């Protein structure tokens, strides 16, 4: 795939790939815009930190990195912002 406003792959990144298993890895949402929402479209885990706080762990989620999920991510975030 070619880099565009909907897809960006940064193979020069020291963390690439930060998730395994994708052929076309979309780095556009490197910091997931759905992170702040518990009902995100991905498959996060909620784990207890050493201090006992429950935190969202997205290590095993690659939903926003699938190029074909761009529209779904944008729609989800847009709907959350609109309220």
Secondary structure as the mmCIF struct_conf table of DSSP 4:
data_model
#
loop_
_struct_conf.conf_type_id
_struct_conf.id
_struct_conf.beg_label_comp_id
_struct_conf.beg_label_asym_id
_struct_conf.beg_label_seq_id
_struct_conf.end_label_comp_id
_struct_conf.end_label_asym_id
_struct_conf.end_label_seq_id
BEND BEND1 UNK A 5 UNK A 6
TURN_TY1_P TURN_TY1_P1 UNK A 11 UNK A 12
BEND BEND2 UNK A 13 UNK A 13
TURN_TY1_P TURN_TY1_P2 UNK A 14 UNK A 15
BEND BEND3 UNK A 17 UNK A 21
BEND BEND4 UNK A 23 UNK A 24
STRN STRN1 UNK A 25 UNK A 25
TURN_TY1_P TURN_TY1_P3 UNK A 28 UNK A 29
BEND BEND5 UNK A 30 UNK A 31
TURN_TY1_P TURN_TY1_P4 UNK A 33 UNK A 36
TURN_TY1_P TURN_TY1_P5 UNK A 38 UNK A 39
BEND BEND6 UNK A 41 UNK A 42
STRN STRN2 UNK A 45 UNK A 48
TURN_TY1_P TURN_TY1_P6 UNK A 50 UNK A 51
BEND BEND7 UNK A 52 UNK A 52
STRN STRN3 UNK A 54 UNK A 57
TURN_TY1_P TURN_TY1_P7 UNK A 59 UNK A 60
HELX_RH_3T_P HELX_RH_3T_P1 UNK A 63 UNK A 65
STRN STRN4 UNK A 66 UNK A 66
HELX_RH_3T_P HELX_RH_3T_P2 UNK A 67 UNK A 69
HELX_RH_AL_P HELX_RH_AL_P1 UNK A 70 UNK A 82
#
